[in-house]
């Protein structure tokens, strides 16, 4: 029972921190789309990849499907292990959750578009 209360506290503090940073206009403005898409993917794995436009390619669709299926596997693993065995073995499913969310957020952050590019056109200045 003590581990369950501690887990609830850790998850609660983590969620509060994510929402505070995600709603910070200064942090979003400084980091651009990469931070927003990374945060979106941290909360819902695959969402950041979708926001990056990766759903338009076969590779991107594969990544989104991977994150969605891994999330489903984490839900099933946590439910089954939690119902049959309990603590501390339930960390097998929780570990899958953590890994999936972090990997998805990192991938969305790294692959976010850089934003509008400035290109020079016309003749050279003399």
C-alpha positions in Angstrom: 0.0 0.0 0.0 2.8 2.4 0.7 4.2 2.0 -2.8 0.8 2.8 -4.3 0.6 6.1 -2.4 4.2 7.0 -3.4 3.4 6.2 -7.1 0.3 8.4 -7.0 2.4 11.3 -5.6 5.1 10.9 -8.2 2.6 10.8 -11.1 0.7 13.8 -9.7 3.8 15.9 -9.4 5.0 14.9 -12.8 1.7 15.8 -14.4 1.6 19.2 -12.7 5.1 20.0 -13.9 4.3 19.0 -17.5 1.2 21.2 -17.5 3.0 24.1 -16.0 5.8 24.0 -18.5 3.4 23.4 -21.4 1.3 26.4 -20.5 4.3 28.7 -20.1 4.1 31.2 -23.1 7.7 32.3 -22.6 9.0 28.8 -22.8 6.9 28.0 -25.8 8.0 31.1 -27.6 11.6 30.4 -26.9 11.5 26.8 -28.0 9.0 27.0 -30.9 7.2 24.0 -32.3 9.7 21.5 -31.1 8.8 22.0 -27.5 5.1 22.0 -28.1 5.1 18.9 -30.2 7.5 17.1 -27.8 5.1 18.0 -24.9 2.1 16.8 -26.9 3.8 13.5 -27.6 4.8 13.1 -24.0 1.2 13.4 -22.9 -0.2 11.3 -25.8 2.5 9.2 -27.6 2.3 9.7 -31.4 0.5 13.1 -31.2 3.7 15.1 -31.7 4.6 13.0 -34.7 1.2 13.8 -36.1 1.6 17.5 -35.4 5.0 17.3 -37.2 3.2 16.1 -40.3 4.9 12.7 -40.2 1.6 10.9 -40.7 1.9 11.8 -44.4 4.8 9.4 -44.9 5.0 5.6 -44.6 7.9 5.9 -42.0 5.9 8.4 -40.0 2.8 6.3 -40.0 4.9 3.4 -38.8 6.3 5.4 -35.9 2.8 6.6 -34.9 1.5 3.0 -35.0 4.5 1.8 -33.0 3.8 4.4 -30.2 0.1 3.6 -30.2 0.6 -0.2 -30.0 3.3 0.2 -27.3 0.8 2.3 -25.3 -1.8 -0.4 -25.7 0.8 -3.0 -24.6 1.6 -0.9 -21.6 -2.0 -0.6 -20.6 -2.6 -4.4 -20.9 0.7 -5.3 -19.1 0.0 -2.9 -16.2 -3.6 -4.1 -15.9 -2.8 -7.8 -16.0 0.3 -7.7 -13.8 -1.4 -5.4 -11.4 -4.5 -7.6 -11.1 -2.6 -10.9 -10.8 0.7 -10.2 -9.1 0.7 -6.6 -7.8 3.5 -4.5 -6.5 6.5 -4.4 -7.3 6.1 -6.4 -10.5 3.6 -3.8 -11.8 6.7 -1.7 -12.6 7.1 -3.8 -15.7 4.0 -2.2 -17.2 4.8 1.3 -15.8 8.3 1.0 -17.2 6.8 0.5 -20.7 4.6 3.6 -20.2 7.5 5.7 -19.1 9.8 4.5 -21.9 7.1 5.0 -24.6 6.2 8.5 -23.5 9.8 9.7 -23.2 10.8 8.1 -26.5 7.8 9.6 -28.3 8.4 13.0 -26.8 12.1 12.9 -27.7 11.4 11.8 -31.3 8.7 14.5 -31.8 11.1 17.2 -30.3 14.0 16.2 -32.5 12.0 15.8 -35.7 9.9 19.0 -35.4 10.1 21.4 -38.3 12.4 24.3 -37.8 9.6 26.8 -38.7 9.6 29.2 -41.6 12.8 29.6 -43.3 14.2 32.9 -44.7 15.5 32.5 -48.2 17.2 35.2 -50.2 16.0 35.7 -53.7 16.7 38.2 -56.5 19.9 39.9 -57.5 22.9 40.5 -55.3 23.4 43.9 -53.7 26.2 46.0 -54.9 
